Amino acid sequence: MKKIPVHIITASILSLLAICAVVYLAVVFGAARKAEPIYPGEGVTQVRMLSEWCPSLKGTAGDTEVYVLDSGTPGASMLVLGGTHPNEPAGYLSAVMLVEYCRPSCGILYVIPRSNNSGFTCTDPLEASPMTFGIETAGGVRTFRFGSRATNPVDQWPDSEVYIHASSGQILSGSETRNLNRAYPGREDGTLTEKVAFAITELIKNNYIDITVDLHEASPEYTTVNAIVAHEDALSLAFLTMWDVEESFRISADESPRNLHGLTHRELGDFTDTLALLMETANPSQGRLRGRTDANLVVSGQDKFYVRAASYDAVTVPYDERGISISERCARHVSCLAAMAEMSPFVGEGREINLGDMPAYEEIVANGIGYYLHDPV
Ligand SMILES: [Zn+2]
């Protein structure tokens, strides 16, 4: 029998290994495109899709669930946007908590937990971010996606050299083309990111949303952190909220800059009748001064480099060995949302929305955000 040459055997083995690697990576890559489940709680009366407000989104990575929590009692309407930046997990998790726990007693609450759905399918290059993080619930650990600041390049590519904001002509760096919070009010025939922004703007117009709140996080060294940024029309609501929560925690209220375009707190206030606000908590896993970046940092917010930076006054929020946990950051977001709803009659011509029996800031911090989430299934 003729002997098979060694180089043929070697090439065959290497080819087989390469095929196995490709199949394995394809499975991993494919799994990253599948979102983890969100379990609608008793307050959810309808689950709609964002493409209802922009049909060309249907079937794309930009389409995402819109949860409607209708109290059945006439009142105002509030829209909460989580996951505008999927690398800011307290914004996403707070929105998930509303879907799974909140039962409004007056008015209608709309929640979009994954506003930039595509951004949840990848992480940012060179950031060493974890792909997921775990949250302890009563029934075990639930896994959530840690995503990218921007739309996945797989879904929108290439970036132009510079990004020209459509309605203002503002010029930013090309990578901002995929940043949902630079795309408002959006365009029906624009990029995927602009279509998502357009759909959210249309939802606000068509459903007469009185208050829109966009949930974010930022680096602990950033100047606008532990803050509410409000369109000038919503500034009084921001101040009322700030005063309402001040016994529990400090938050500042800042006016939206009039010459910075594409952001929710500017464009949604200018292009619709909604009161547009954005909130920021301090997220060490996003900061430039952080050390090891892993799921533990995302959840605990503990980082020895930030402790050292705080000793040099290099961070803008109080920071010590206890860190800033994701439960504390969610507690801020959720408490401020409940306070905004409570204050709504003072700014909305007698119309009100009430989020019902929501836990206090101190309770969320003590119990952990997982206490208010559905068990893993
Ligand atoms: Zn953000």
Boltz pocket constraint, residues with backbone or C-beta under 6 A from the ligand:
constraints:
  - pocket:
      binder: B
      contacts: [[A, 84], [A, 85], [A, 88], [A, 215], [A, 216], [A, 217]]
      max_distance: 6.0
